[in-house]
Amino acid sequence: MKIENQFKSNFLLNRNILVTGASKGIGREIALGLSSYGANIILLSRDEEALDQLYDEITNKYQTSPLIIKCDLNDLDEIKAQEIANVISKNMNILDGIIHNAALIGKMSSIIDFDLKTWNKVINTNLTSSYLLSKFLIPLMYESKNPRIIFTSSGVVKRGRAFWGAYSVSKSAVKSLAEILEDEVEPISNIKVFNFDPGATRTSMRAFAYPAENPSILKPPSSLLDYYLWMFSEASNDSKNRYIEFK
């Protein structure tokens, strides 16, 4: 679907949105972009130095109140997820959005050559962390006026591809997780759940997967912002399309 920007500059004012994988790539650009519309971004990543730099950039440019949460999603468990929920509830009364953006490929390999350690790391980071964060953070969203959960999808969910291994499996499972949550939470709350496939984008992950590709032909992560703005807007309230693809 094609999205046109018709959003007022402060339409996300004082809305509190968690972005995982916020230290680089799509996560970083979306954190900056949503901040420019007034959102208070909860910046989650394992790279504390990069988070500090992003925090400074946001506070210098915009009159918002970002929050840093350092976390390696590979190590996330129920105790740590509850701690994240506690930190957010202590600093912010309501959570208005979750953008499950963090992901890793691990390696490009055939299944028979895929080692279990890398497999588990990819599944933990891409899938299990999304389940845990959703489980512990959804209760903080019930009082929000227009809450959103946005999962990041990929073209590999349409059909499994050779050598994409755990990444392809995890993204297919994330799509199912989003659909399950849609059925479970939407009938009892204002929460809307979306899957967003950003398509080919100029990121380090893309460069890893396609090392021979010329990055200059790819769109920058900042070009995705209008899609996120639409998903957080009232314009998306009645949309029956919950799997959004960049066009």
C-alpha positions in Angstrom: 0.0 0.0 0.0 1.1 3.6 -0.7 1.2 6.0 2.2 1.2 9.8 1.9 2.3 12.0 4.7 -0.6 14.1 6.0 0.4 14.1 9.6 0.7 17.2 11.8 4.1 17.8 13.3 3.0 17.1 16.8 0.5 14.3 16.3 2.5 11.9 18.4 3.1 14.4 21.2 3.7 12.7 24.6 3.0 9.2 23.2 5.4 6.7 24.7 6.8 4.1 22.2 9.3 1.3 22.6 11.6 0.6 19.7 13.8 -2.5 19.9 17.1 -2.5 18.0 17.1 1.3 18.3 20.9 1.8 18.1 21.2 1.5 14.3 19.5 0.9 11.0 15.8 1.0 10.8 15.3 1.2 14.5 17.6 4.3 14.8 15.9 6.2 12.0 12.4 5.4 13.2 13.3 6.5 16.8 14.5 9.8 15.4 11.6 10.1 13.0 8.9 9.4 15.6 10.7 11.8 18.1 10.3 14.6 15.5 6.6 14.1 15.8 6.6 14.5 19.6 6.9 10.8 20.7 8.9 9.8 23.8 10.9 6.9 22.5 12.1 4.1 24.8 15.4 3.1 23.2 16.2 -0.5 23.6 19.4 -2.1 22.4 22.5 -3.9 23.7 24.8 -1.2 22.4 24.9 1.3 25.3 27.4 3.7 23.6 25.2 4.0 20.5 22.1 4.5 22.6 23.8 7.3 24.5 24.7 9.0 21.3 21.1 8.6 20.0 19.7 9.9 23.2 21.8 13.0 23.0 20.8 13.6 19.4 17.1 13.3 20.2 17.2 15.6 23.2 19.3 18.1 21.3 16.9 18.2 18.3 13.5 17.6 19.9 11.6 18.5 23.0 10.8 14.9 24.0 11.8 12.6 26.9 13.5 9.5 25.6 14.4 6.6 27.9 17.3 4.2 27.5 17.0 0.5 28.3 20.2 -1.6 27.6 19.3 -5.2 26.9 20.6 -8.1 24.9 17.4 -9.7 23.6 19.2 -13.0 23.3 19.4 -13.1 27.1 15.9 -11.9 27.8 13.9 -14.1 30.2 10.7 -13.5 32.2 12.6 -11.8 35.1 14.3 -9.3 32.8 11.1 -8.7 30.8 9.3 -7.9 34.1 12.2 -5.5 35.0 11.8 -3.7 31.7 8.1 -3.4 32.4 8.9 -2.0 35.8 11.3 0.6 34.5 8.8 1.8 31.9 5.9 2.0 34.3 8.1 3.9 36.8 9.1 6.5 34.2 6.0 6.6 32.0 2.4 6.1 33.1 1.2 4.6 29.9 2.8 2.7 27.0 1.4 3.7 23.6 3.3 1.5 21.3 5.8 -1.4 20.8 7.9 -1.6 17.6 9.5 -5.1 17.5 12.3 -4.1 15.2 15.4 -5.9 16.5 16.6 -8.9 14.5 19.6 -10.8 13.4 20.3 -13.2 10.6 23.0 -15.1 12.4 24.5 -16.7 9.3 23.6 -17.8 5.8 23.8 -21.6 5.9 22.1 -24.8 5.0 20.0 -26.3 7.7 22.3 -29.3 8.0 25.3 -27.0 8.6 23.5 -24.6 11.0 24.9 -24.8 14.5 22.5 -24.9 17.4 24.1 -22.0 19.3 23.5 -19.6 16.4 20.1 -21.1 15.8 19.0 -20.4 19.4 20.5 -16.9 19.4 18.5 -16.0 16.3 15.2 -17.5 17.6 15.7 -15.8 21.0 16.4 -12.4 19.5 13.9 -12.4 16.7 11.0 -14.4 18.2 11.2 -15.2 21.9 12.0 -11.7 22.9 9.0 -10.4 21.0 6.8 -12.9 22.8 8.2 -11.9 26.2 8.1 -8.2 25.7 4.5 -8.4 24.4 3.5 -10.6 27.4 4.8 -8.2 30.0 4.2 -4.8 28.3 0.7 -5.2 26.9 -0.8 -4.6 30.4 0.8 -1.1 30.3 -1.0 -0.3 27.0 -4.6 -0.8 28.1 -5.1 2.8 29.1 -3.6 4.2 25.9 -6.1 5.9 23.5 -4.6 4.5 20.3 -2.1 1.8 21.2 -0.2 -0.1 18.6 2.1 -3.2 18.4 4.1 -3.4 15.2 6.1 -6.5 14.3 8.8 -6.3 11.6 8.3 -8.9 8.9 10.2 -10.0 5.8 9.7 -11.4 2.4 11.0 -14.7 3.6 7.6 -15.4 5.4 6.0 -16.0 2.0 8.0 -19.1 1.3 11.0 -20.6 3.1 14.3 -19.9 1.3 17.4 -22.0 1.1 20.2 -20.8 3.4 18.0 -18.4 5.3 17.7 -20.9 8.1 16.7 -19.6 11.6 16.0 -16.1 10.3 13.3 -17.4 7.9 11.8 -19.7 10.6 11.8 -16.9 13.2 10.1 -14.4 10.9 7.4 -16.8 9.8 6.7 -17.5 13.5 6.7 -13.8 14.3 3.9 -13.4 11.7 1.9 -16.0 13.4 2.6 -14.4 16.8 1.2 -11.1 15.5 -1.9 -12.8 14.1 -2.5 -14.6 17.4 -2.2 -11.4 19.4 -4.5 -9.6 17.0 -7.2 -12.2 17.7 -6.5 -12.2 21.4 -6.1 -8.5 22.4 -8.1 -6.6 19.8 -11.6 -7.8 21.0 -10.9 -6.7 24.5 -8.8 -3.5 24.1 -8.0 -0.6 21.8 -4.7 -2.2 20.8 -4.1 -2.7 17.1 -1.5 -5.2 15.8 0.4 -4.8 12.6 3.0 -6.7 10.7 5.2 -4.5 8.5 7.5 -5.7 5.8 9.9 -2.8 5.0 11.3 -4.5 1.9 14.8 -4.0 0.6 16.4 -1.3 2.7 19.9 0.1 3.1 21.0 -1.6 6.4 23.9 -3.6 7.7 21.7 -6.7 7.8 20.9 -6.3 4.2 24.6 -5.9 3.3 25.4 -9.1 5.2 22.7 -11.0 3.4 23.6 -9.6 -0.1 27.3 -8.6 0.0 27.5 -8.1 -3.8 24.5 -5.7 -3.9 25.1 -2.0 -4.5 23.7 -0.3 -1.4 23.2 3.0 -3.3 20.2 1.4 -5.2 18.4 0.7 -2.0 16.1 3.1 -0.1 17.3 4.6 3.2 15.6 3.5 6.5 14.2 7.1 6.9 11.9 6.5 3.9 9.9 4.0 6.0 8.7 6.7 8.5 5.4 7.5 6.8 4.3 3.9 7.2 4.9 3.9 10.9 3.2 7.3 11.2 0.1 5.8 9.4 0.1 2.7 11.6 0.1 5.0 14.7 -2.6 7.2 13.4 -6.4 7.1 13.6 -6.4 6.6 9.9 -5.4 3.0 10.4 -8.1 2.2 13.0 -10.5 0.6 10.6 -8.0 -1.0 8.3 -8.5 -4.7 7.8 -5.1 -5.0 6.2 -2.7 -5.9 9.1 0.2 -7.1 6.9 1.6 -3.9 5.5 4.3 -4.0 2.8 6.4 -1.0 1.6 5.4 -0.1 -1.9 
